[in-house]
Amino acid sequence: MNMTDYKSLDAKYYMPAFSRTMMIRSGKGCTVWDADGREYLDCVAGIAVCSTGHCHDHVVEAICRQAKELIHCSNLYYVPGQAEFAERLATATRMAQVFFSNSGAEANDGALKLARLATKRKEAVAFTDGFHGRTIGSLAVTHKPAIREPFGPLEPKCSFVGYGDLDALRKAVTTDTAAVLLEPVQGEAGIIIPPEGFIEGVREICDEKDALLIADEVQTGMGRTGTWLTMHQTKVMPDIVSLAKGIASGFPMGAIAAREGLAFQKSEHGSTFAGGPLAMAAAMATMDVIEPILPDIAGKGKRFAELLAKWNPRVRGLMIGITVGEQECPKVQQLCADRGVLVNCAGHGNLRLVPPLIISDSEIDRAAGVVNEALTEVLG
Ligand SMILES: *Cc1c(COP(=O)(O)O)cnc(C)c1O
């Protein structure tokens, strides 16, 4: 089917919640091909999802091998690979126990449920421009009014304070606050890095008020910034961490990990699909691929930072954000695509690059070259 026919079929039968122009038909490593066979260097990577690149042999083999053995059995039974991956994830995150989900939003819903159980409190505090997902619960703690307000009233009741503003946070966290939700680097907002000492300050305020700290590492976690958790680069740990995006190379999966003493007991939480055999195989294979390259990720980020220095990029590992402007950013995105590099516009006209973690130096040089050209053309 040609693209014109495809687009009209989509327009007729698929709810028009997305705005999109091209189709990606196949991928290998950091390269994808569109419906016309055009090649692109992919610095979007399914929005920080395809951490091992596209169709990594080790991940594909793990999924195929498991698919021939058992695709699903339900959590009524012990699931092949689940305990092994739980051990590996708990160890890597330095947490006591984990629970699986199918997405980032669901992971955050689980984290909120766990925080309510543990504190016997109902409310939440989160940050302006923060993003935590689209389910009723995770949307309640997501700031952007345009995507949240049409769906109210939402639960939990949430107040929002400026990202980086500890004074405002101290006032907002009360004895009704079950948890504070924090992205250690804001992703959807456009790769916003918090001020020095901010995360430690958030931890201190949570401790003062006996509120839990939920680190939403759905985008920042699983090696994206050079450590399994971005929180590992701070002096403090969260009580609960949520993960998804890069955890299984694009196989749908999320997780929460929690410290000692915080766990769902019998019947308190559940999921039909979560923690299924295919997800476990994909996640295990993903960690196999990422583990040996984890020490290289900071250096790859530094290479991007140096090559793009002219534009004052915000760089933490392989999360790169550049302030471009609401009007200008889509133009830069299009120019880059025209020249064979995929990047995307996150919040507030911020250009975002979150390439596969396996990206090579020469690929970084090529991507940065094209981004430099496009920015020069648009911004002068
Ligand atoms: C993408 C994202 C989510 C939502 O994950 P889904 O899998 O789309 O539900 C939550 N939090 C953060 C920080 C994200 O970047």
The ligand as an SDF file (V2000), in Angstrom:
LIG
                    3D

 15 15  0  0  0  0  0  0  0  0999 V2000
    7.2490    8.6150   28.8230 C   0  0  0  0  0  0  0  0  0  0  0  0
    7.1790    8.9290   30.2750 C   0  0  0  0  0  0  0  0  0  0  0  0
    6.1490    8.4190   31.0920 C   0  0  0  0  0  0  0  0  0  0  0  0
    4.9860    7.6350   30.5220 C   0  0  0  0  0  0  0  0  0  0  0  0
    5.3490    6.4020   30.0440 O   0  0  0  0  0  0  0  0  0  0  0  0
    4.3010    5.5730   29.1110 P   0  0  0  0  0  0  0  0  0  0  0  0
    5.0050    4.2800   28.8710 O   0  0  0  0  0  0  0  0  0  0  0  0
    4.0620    6.3900   27.8910 O   0  0  0  0  0  0  0  0  0  0  0  0
    3.0630    5.4040   29.9200 O   0  0  0  0  0  0  0  0  0  0  0  0
    6.1950    8.6850   32.4450 C   0  0  0  0  0  0  0  0  0  0  0  0
    7.1920    9.4160   32.9820 N   0  0  0  0  0  0  0  0  0  0  0  0
    8.2020    9.9150   32.2440 C   0  0  0  0  0  0  0  0  0  0  0  0
    9.2880   10.6820   32.9020 C   0  0  0  0  0  0  0  0  0  0  0  0
    8.2260    9.7020   30.8570 C   0  0  0  0  0  0  0  0  0  0  0  0
    9.2070   10.2270   30.1200 O   0  0  0  0  0  0  0  0  0  0  0  0
  1  2  1  0
  2  3  1  0
  2 14  2  0
  3  4  1  0
  3 10  2  0
  4  5  1  0
  5  6  1  0
  6  7  2  0
  6  8  1  0
  6  9  1  0
 10 11  1  0
 11 12  2  0
 12 13  1  0
 12 14  1  0
 14 15  1  0
M  END
$$$$
